Amino acid sequence: MGERGRRLTYSGKSLLLLAALIAAAFAGNFFSLRLLAGFNFLFGSIAVLLTVRLFGIRWGLAAGLAASLWTIPLYGHPYAVIWLCGEPLFVGWLLHKGKRRNILLYDACYWPLVGVPLVWLFFRHAMQVSVLGTVAAMLTYWVVGIANALVASLLLTYIPRIAPLYGLDMPRTIPIHHLIFNILMAVVLIPSIVVMVIHGKGAEGRYLQEMYRDIDGSLKVAGYETRLKLRELAANSGEAVPRGTEVAGTLRGILLDARGGRPWRVILVDDADHVIAATDSAPGGTPKYDSCRNGSLEQVGESGIYRCLPTADRPVPLLQRMHDATFLRRAPLAGTTWSMVVESPFAPYQRALLHDHVKSLLIVLGLNMFVLVISLSLSHRLAAPLYRLSQVTTDLPKRLLRENISAWPESMVSEIDQLIGNFKVMAIALSQRFQEITYTNETLEHHVAERTGELTRANEELQREIAERKTTERQRDHLMEELVNQLRFLQTLIDTIPNPIFYKDADGIYQGCNRAFEESWGLARDGIVGKTAHDLFPTREAEILQAADRELFALGGVQVYEEQIRYSDGQMHTVIIYTATYDDINGILGGLVGTAIDISVRKKAENERDRLMVELQKKNKELEGIVYVASHDLRSPLVNVQGFSRKLAKNCAELDEFMAGLVLDEAQRARIEPIFRETIPRALGFITRSIEKMDSLLNGLLRLSRLGRTAICFETLDMRQLLSNIIASITYQIESAGARVELALLLHPCVGDSVQVTQIFSNLLDNALKYRSAARPLVVHVASEAFDEGVRYCVEDNGIGIPRDQQEKIWEIFHRLNPGDTQGEGLGLTMARRIVDRLGGSIWVESEPDAGSRFYVVLPCAPKTDDHMTAGA
């Protein structure tokens, strides 16, 4: 059963009882008692708690799930399953872990600790119910849960009598304090809940009747005033039923006066259901009246009142749907074919009804909690003397032989106090009889007992000494074995370490080392132990090592230094030596331990790296100079070609004018005119476009070469201000493209050069505009996220996207994604990556074809002392 090893024999009868309890759990919720709109008294948890107590947590959870499934169609949302299934889990866990078996007490703990917070979470946040409605739901579930737990606890009082019939292994008795506690709770809780239910139903009926009366009153007033006004207008206009905008405005004023300041809607419709006048519309137009467009309409009163319950487009409780419900009544306007409709929202009446319901629930819950505390106290006080008496009288004869019982319990209940007195008299009589028997035995066997006691003590002392000696010997052997194993393990461990390890005493004499130390200096361990540094190393190196040891012994702690030492291969090696002192068991300096790490290879690699970096920087500067000079020198002949091509075009135009004045035959003119008017202009156009493209490429090369020479001015950048300036500078392009650029609510600052960072994001926004999709309006979103290593900015668009095989090529110089469809030199992303590299950041892209692109830029974050965040609407 899951409770302290207690097992259930699953006979046919026990399975039948289990099935009956699960069915009863479902039926208890199916035939729930309606309290008011959106609230029901669910009885299912009674059978669920019985299942938990009799069959364990698993079957209790199954019963809870079966019972709570009906709440989905009942309330219109699945969330009640969570706290209704959590109840058997919580109570079952406490039954399994706790010493008590009080279901009512455990359930009273579940609702304020777990159930009520869950109801608040899902009602208030998941389903967005008002605070008043959420509080009403919390208190309702709380009160209903405690009431059901009380009924289950009362039923468990009689379960032990029938448990053997169903093969259930349960105690046949129950503690008296449980019985008293349950009776006291039932005396107060059941009547209070009955009164609460009657009061709730009566309050709901009163508020509904009040609303019905208000609707009827407004309908009569509006109809009467409207008929009078129509007669007056008909007399003035000569029409039986006057129409027109002025008439509708006049009627609307009458309808507004008729509703009396209430948030109602009063509508006057004709026989075709066209709205003639309404309190919520201005004169003009005749819209079609629909009494319940987005919901279900049903009659709720005998006087022709209907309720329009809106259809929920998401899981919401019936309480929330009733909050949005509308009650309406339609009546014909006497003497016309028109009708008058009054619509009243239920929200104000529901609010008042919920206030009454919450007050009733608080009173019942407060009373229950007060009675719970009082019942616990009274049941404990009444049952404590009996429990203490049972403890005192357990194995009474042996206790009387060992001691005199003086701590007898007391009770203010006369019957219990009389029972305690009877036990006292019986204990005194038994004690006297035991004393007489004991005295007789002691007199007869006194001498035998004394001699036996002496021999026993001597034998016990001898056995104790033998056992202690054997234990000491075993401990000594075990410790010696452990010590040898530890020494072997430590020596094996340091021998497997590839770096030389050594240890010395306080006089600088080597006490041991590992195999790497032997191999590094070509010495055996026996030739090292007992020697000093002067015995093993040249004089210069030995002096350095001993000076370092003396400094470490004087200062203590850990020492790290770098030195050149000759190894067994005859070469000088650069090593880093780590040493630290250690103390003996008396806390006195015992010596030092150390290790040497050969960094010769790393030193060579660092020197080679530095040399290559210097050479690379030199080559880069030379290459930048060559690119700059070549780009600058190529511009001069390019300008000449551009100028002479323009002059040639002008001359061709003049020559064409001159040829137009010449008298030529048709054949000659047919041959000459295509040359001057088509061939030559087309060729000059090719030349001009090529010159412009080459000029653009040269300008790009010049800008790219200047990046390496431009000084960087690092500062903390306000990214919202910087991006706002960029957007302002390209506002015309954004509006021309029909695009929208959105900045995140929070843009973290970074450290960089404002001019170059502006160039990065200008290129990214320009590319988003160039490569937008024709199938949808362009939307660009810029956001940021702060990390320890920097700030990551994301520029996301919904453009045409970038194929995977092109996502690395777009960073190459002069590479364009669609050269035929877009303008540009293919330098924007190349320059962006160069700038980001110079600023110490990184840039990459994530994209899918026709799904937009996300460009990520990581820049150094601002110092914490200057850290600030810029927020915008």
C-alpha positions, 0 to 999 in steps of 0.5 A: 500500500506504500505506507511503512511496508504495509502490503495489500492482497489484491483479491477480487473483493479488494479490486471491486472496492478499488473500482467502486471508489474510483467510480465514486470519485468520478461520480462525486464530481459529476453530480457536484452541487452547484453553488453559483455560476462558475462554482461547484461543490465537488465531492470526488475528493472524498473517494480519492482520499479514501483510496489514498488511505486504503490503497496507497499513492498510486491508486489515489492518484489514479482516482484523483485523475479520474475524478478531475477529468470531469472538471475539464468540460465542467469548468472549460479549462484543464488546470483544475486537474493539477491541484486536484491530482496534487491533493492525493499526492501530498496527502499520500506522501505525508501518510507515508512519511508521517507518524500521524494518520490524520487525513483532515490535518494533512489536507488542511496543510495541503491547501494553504501550502500547495493547492491555493498557490496553484489556483492563484497561479493558473487563475490569475496568470494563466487564465487572467481572471480578476483578483476577486474571482481568483480569491473566490476560487481559492477560498472555494477549493480550500473550504470544499477540500477541507469539508471532503477531507472531514467526510473521508476521515469520518468514513475511515472511522468505520472502515476498520470494521469492514476492512477484513471483508475486502482483504485490507490489512488495516489496524482494527482500532483508531486513536481516540484523539482522532475520533474526538478531533473528527467529531469536533470538526464535524459539529462546526464545519458541516452546519457552517458549510450548509449555511454557506451553500444556502446563503450563496444560492439565495444571494445569487437568486437575489442579484439575478432578480434585481437585475431582471427587475432593473432590465424590465424597469428600463425597458418600460421607461424607454418604451413609454418615453419612445412612444410619446416622442414618436407621437409628437414627431409624427404629429409634427411631420405627418408621418406615421413612423418618422425616420431620419438622422435627427429622429435617431439622435432624439431617440438616442437621447431618450434611450440614454436617459432611460438606462439611468447611468447604468453600463447598459445598452438600450437599442431600438430596432425595426421589424428587419432588425436594423438598429434605429437608435442605440445608446452606444452609437451616433446617429446615422446608418442602420446596422443590423442588430445581432443579439449574440454574435460571438456566443450562445443565447439561451432563455434564463427567465420566465419573463423573456430574459435571455443570457448571451454567454460568450464563446471562449477562444482559450481555456478560461473558467466559467466564472470568467465567461459569466463575467463577460456574459450579457442578459437581454430582453426584447419587447415590441414597441406598442403602436409600431413594428419596432422593438426595444432591446435592453442588454445588461452586462452581468459583471457588476452583479457578479462582482457584488455576488463574489464579494458576498461569496468571499465574505461567506467563505472567509467566515467559514474558513476562519471558523474552520481554522479556529475550530481546527486549532481548538479541536487539535488542542482539545483532542490532545488534552483529552487523549493525552492522559489515556495515552500516558496511562497506556505507556505507564501501564505497559509491562507493568509488573516488570516496571514495578520490579525496576522502579516506583511509578510516580509520574501518573497522568491526571485528567479533568474528566472524572471517568478517566481520572477514576480509571487512573486512580484504579490503576494506581491502587492496583500498582500499589498492591502489586508493588507490595506483593513484589517487595515481599517476594523479593525480600524472601529471595534476597534472604535465602540467596544472599551469600550465593549471590555475593560469591557469584557476583565476585566470580562474575566480575573477575571473569568479566574483567579478564574477558575485557582485557583479552578482548581489548588486547586482541582489538589493539593488535588488530588495529595495529596490523590494520594501520600498518597495512594501510600505511604501507599501501598508502606509501606505495600508492603515493610513490606510484602516483608521483612516479606516473607524473611526467614532471620532476617531483622532489622533497627535502628536509629543513636542512636542504637534504633530498629525502625522495623524488619521482622517476621523472626527476631521476630521468631528467638528471640521469641519476638513480634514486639512491644517488639522490636521497641524502644529498644536497643541491651542491652534490647534484648540480653545478655550483652556480645552479646549486647556489641559486636553488639553495638561496631559493630554499632559504628564502622559502624557509624564511617566508613560508607558503608557496614559491614559484621561480624560473631558472635555467638548469642543465639536464642529463642531455647536456642542454640548458632547459628553462624550467619553472620550479614550484615549491612549498613548505610542510610541517611535521605532526608537531607543527614544526617546519619539516621541509619542502616539496617541489616540482619542475616544469620544463617550458623550453619548447614553449619558450621557443614557440613563444619567441617564434610566435613573436617573430612571426607576428612582427613579420606579419605586421610588417607584411600587412603594412606593406600590403596596405601601402601597396593597395593604397598606392595602387588604388590611388594611382589607378584613379588618375588614368581612370579620370582621364578615360572618364573625361575623354569618354564624355568628350567623345560622347559630346563630339559624337552628338555634334557630329550627328547634328552636322551629319543631319544637315548634309545631303546624303542619299538614303543608302549612305544615311542608313549606314551612317545613322545607326553608327552615330545613334546606336553603336557609338552611344552603346559603346560609350555607355559600356565604357561609362558603366565600367568606369563607374564600377572600377571607380567604385571598386577603387573607392572601396579598396581605398576605404578598406586600406584606410581601416588598417591605418585609422586610429581607434578611439575606444569609448563607452557607446550608447547603442540606442542613440547610435542606432537611432542616428543611423536610422535617422540618416537612412529614413528616406531609404527605409520609407521608400522600401516600405520597411520598419526598423525596430529597436529592442526595449533594452540595448546594452552599451559597449566599448568601441570606436563610435565611427567604426561601430556606426559603419558596421551597423550602417552596412548591416541595415543597408544590406537588409534594405537591399536584400528584402523580400518582395513577398512581404514588408521588410521588418528589421529588429535589433536586440542585445544580450550581455555576457561576461565576455561582451555584448552580443547584438542581433540584427534580424530581418525577414528578407530573402535569406542566404543559402548555406553555401554562400554564408562564408563567401559573403565575407569575401571582398567584392562578393555579392549575393545577387549581383544582377539584382542589387547595387554595391561593391561587395565590400560592406560585410568585408569591412564590417568583419575587419572593423569587428576584428580590430575592435576585439569582437566577432561577427557571424550570420545565421540564415535560411533561404526565404526565412530572413537572416540574423547577423550577430555582432559581439563587442566588448562590454562597458566597464561595470563602473560605467555600466548603464542601460538605455531603454526606450518605448 
